[in-house]
């Protein structure tokens, strides 16, 4: 089973894409961007992948977290993507995704981290 965990801190809601990120363990600070599975735009992901990827923008940028899925396709009931409403897995689950049904937009209410402390918007 493959497990992908996506932690949403804050993404400025925008249709402008600038930065391209591949799914991996780690984090990225950005306001807008496009993310793909570990295979990138032209290839699939590998077997036995399990990543935790945190997306946080520049703390000086305001806005509400929103992920807009263009396409979504992982193996039904064998591979899962879980999206949390905060910077780690102790926060509420926004979505647990599997299969090929596109979830469309997933919006977080978590607003930012100010002075190292969560600000739940």
Secondary structure as the mmCIF struct_conf table of DSSP 4:
data_model
#
loop_
_struct_conf.conf_type_id
_struct_conf.id
_struct_conf.beg_label_comp_id
_struct_conf.beg_label_asym_id
_struct_conf.beg_label_seq_id
_struct_conf.end_label_comp_id
_struct_conf.end_label_asym_id
_struct_conf.end_label_seq_id
STRN STRN1 UNK A 2 UNK A 10
BEND BEND1 UNK A 15 UNK A 15
STRN STRN2 UNK A 19 UNK A 22
BEND BEND2 UNK A 25 UNK A 25
STRN STRN3 UNK A 26 UNK A 29
BEND BEND3 UNK A 31 UNK A 32
STRN STRN4 UNK A 33 UNK A 36
TURN_TY1_P TURN_TY1_P1 UNK A 38 UNK A 39
TURN_TY1_P TURN_TY1_P2 UNK A 41 UNK A 42
BEND BEND4 UNK A 43 UNK A 43
HELX_LH_PP_P HELX_LH_PP_P1 UNK A 45 UNK A 46
TURN_TY1_P TURN_TY1_P3 UNK A 47 UNK A 48
STRN STRN5 UNK A 50 UNK A 56
TURN_TY1_P TURN_TY1_P4 UNK A 59 UNK A 60
STRN STRN6 UNK A 66 UNK A 68
BEND BEND5 UNK A 70 UNK A 70
TURN_TY1_P TURN_TY1_P5 UNK A 76 UNK A 78
STRN STRN7 UNK A 79 UNK A 84
BEND BEND6 UNK A 85 UNK A 88
TURN_TY1_P TURN_TY1_P6 UNK A 89 UNK A 90
BEND BEND7 UNK A 91 UNK A 91
HELX_LH_PP_P HELX_LH_PP_P2 UNK A 92 UNK A 92
STRN STRN8 UNK A 93 UNK A 97
BEND BEND8 UNK A 99 UNK A 100
STRN STRN9 UNK A 105 UNK A 107
STRN STRN10 UNK A 112 UNK A 114
TURN_TY1_P TURN_TY1_P7 UNK A 115 UNK A 116
STRN STRN11 UNK A 117 UNK A 119
#
